[in-house]
Amino acid sequence: MNRLFSLLLISLFTLVICPRTSSMPTSDEETLKNLEMEAAKHSGFSDADVAFQKSILGPRVISIDPLGHVYDQSPADYEKMIVGIRTANPDAKASTDIHDVKVRISGDTATVTYGGTYTASGFKDPNANVPGAHFVVVDTWQKTAGKWKLISSAAVSTEPIPAEAYKMPAPGAAN
């Protein structure tokens, strides 16, 4: 009887305790890496891309693109910009591959750095069609109500940019 009782307790322990330890919450570092990797997968102009990007943006995001354009946008401003790009360039496609993601956390703030390659095609302006530009980024994230939100980003090209590209206006320049 004691042996049966012991086996029952062990079985109960296995069913109740072990699943909890095997499904431990992801660390903040892993969460941020996953968010950055998923954001790279959603670097296009589709409704799904916009929805994902809006889900990770803070109430305002300050960003600088590799051409030196500075943006101060709400998620709604971001959506308006992307929809405008998509409307003006219905054949436009963009993709981003990133690597070497590094996370540094300090309290409720984190910086994430990574390198990547950006490719774009189908734009009416030939300067916006990019065969594979290499860049580095530093993103700043803030944890609010248990969720990480992007609050700033700066990207720098790691190779020369053609001079004519600097003449392009920023998308959504009215912002």
Buried (B, 14 or more C-beta within 10 A) or exposed (E): EEEEEEEEEEEEEEEEEEEEEEEEEEEBBEBBBEBBBEBBBBBBBEEEBBEBBBBBBBEEBBBBBBBEBEBEBBBEBBBBBBBBBBEEBEEBBBBBBBEEBEBEBEEEEBBBBBBBBBBBBEBEEEBBBBEEBEBBBBBBBBBEEEEBBBBBBBBEBEEEBEEEBEEEEBBBEEB
